[in-house]
């Protein structure tokens, strides 16, 4: 019955593969359970409640994605989006956290309206094939960079921005996990990422770098301190519309990049290279942002760590359901989940980056009109440390390149809209000033 519901035979997968894929995705994204509350609690929100809310919202959005979109995509409060919420909206002195949740809700509502009108789908389907491949490569480089930083192989440097880190025992443990994953991949053994993560965690525990769990379960599930506290009325101020659209644009480009890359990696495309079930995925993405705001967390979006589970063979919504169930279990078994160090999951991210970079073969680098915007996307996603920023630069450069070459008419109308939206996104820091200027005639 499960196989039939998720169409596993049609997708050339099975229950065992999907379970391994779901567990792999969960382990690579489990950091959100602890990082998201740490960021949001800086605003004065209750940290214990935030841990529970992060698990509940992530689990619900991910399970719904699996059941109704049959896609191996996990969803959770987005990194970067939570930073905007905490440091720009609240700590930046604009609003309190209750009003900030209202801003998140309204941005999700506008997002949903765009989806229902079919505008978001048209935006995604207008992206040229070469740029789609570039998005996968760029995100692959981005994930690899995150993995190397978490592993400790790449560290911050005042002189050169980044440099190679020292071979500490923790780094060596992570590298052992990476070597195991590579060896298992060479042998074509399924579950290599998961095995590498578990091995590194066991080695860290045996070496004394990871403490044994203080307990097996945690029953701190009270979410009243942050749930249903959003203040939509206070968010409906002219001065906050810039913040609302800023969140909407950030989520739109992050979501587009993640869904395009992961859905193509999971072979969720038809003969016209269009993503199957894209309408449902986009609607769930928007509804998840609104649902998260109601329960008390920042914008929820598709997670690029889904690529780890997809690489392990996840092709259906069963992968997402397994991930979601594990996120719910993490509510109770948080002490156990918490012992997995980031340098144990880092090798999996490095390998996923390697797998995604394979898409580079689909880009024609002899054609400058295709090569230049693709190159900009790949480089800027990684170096700006932002999927949305990299896409914005790439889309704008695509239109400019076509125009300069005298082929502006070859650019589809929707791509012109994407380019304008991208330019607006790149100028988000000026948007509040523009709104104030239009409102009161103040100088920019």
Secondary structure, 3 states (H helix, E strand, C coil): CHHHHCCCCCCCCCHHHHHHHHHHHHHHHCCHHHHHHHHHHHHCCCHHHHHHHHHHHHHHHHHHHHHHHCCCCCEEECCCHHHHHHHHHHCCCCCCHHHHHHHHHHHHHHHHHHHHCCHHHHHHHCCCHHHHHHHHHHHHHHHHHHHHHHHCCEEEECCCEEEECCCCHHHHHHHHHHHHHHHHHHCCCCCHHHHHHHHHHHHHHHCCCCCCCCCCCCCCCCCCCCCCCCCHHHHCCHHHHHHHHHHHHHHHHHHHHHHHHHHHHCCCECCCCCECCHHHHHHHHHHHHHHHHHHCCCCEEECCCHHHHHHCCCCCHHHHHHHHHHHHHHHHCHHHHCCCCHHHHHHHHHHHHHHHHHHHHHCCCCCHHHHHHHHHHHHHHHHCCCHHHHHHHHHHHHHHHHHHCCCHHHCCHHHHHHHHHHHHHHCHHHHHHHHHHHHHCCCC
